[in-house]
Amino acid sequence: MDDWFEASRKQFEAVTQKAAQALEQRVDAAVEVLIDTSDRLSEDLDRAIAPALDSLDHSLDQLNQWETEIAQQINQQLSDWLPEVPAVAEAERRLDDWVDQTGVALGQALRPMEQTIKPLFNEHSPCIACRHYHGEAYGDTGQMLVCAMYPFGFEGKDCPDWESTWVDSTAPKE
């Protein structure tokens, strides 16, 4: 009886192994067909859509050129109709100067805050709130210049060249 059972088990194992191999072959064939079909579909879509995209790109270029020409014409017409008024020109110049000065002042006011926060994010804890901190990346590699004294950052805990970026507003100005 044990021989019959063992023979049946081996026969069942052989049949299931053949069925698994046949199923694997059919799945592999189906995957190949799916890949080929999706490749052909992708190529067909590319061939069908590419001319439309090229046409759209050309139309957008023409529209942009037309918009630029119209803006130039309008600007020329306004310049011809409206003579330059010295008071307006002076006001524009003063406004431009004020905007420039405000931008510089705002940058100077925010610099201490930036030099306090950026080292935290860039993991340069000895540089927090140091006036020498630069922390900008340069070149194709994005190599960061931490500061002029320690281009790659100070390795220790307390930098000997650290100077506060925060100005004491109560101190007398020199």
Secondary structure, DSSP 8 states (H G I E B T S, - for coil): -HHHHHHHHHHHHHHHHHHHHHHHHHHHHHHHHHHHHHHHHHHHHHHHHHHHHHHHHHHHHHHHHHHHHHHHHHHHHHHHHS---HHHHHHHHHHHHHHHHHHHHHHHHHHHHHHHHHHHHTT-GGGTTBTT---EEETTTTEEE--SS-TT---SSS-TT--BSS--TTS---
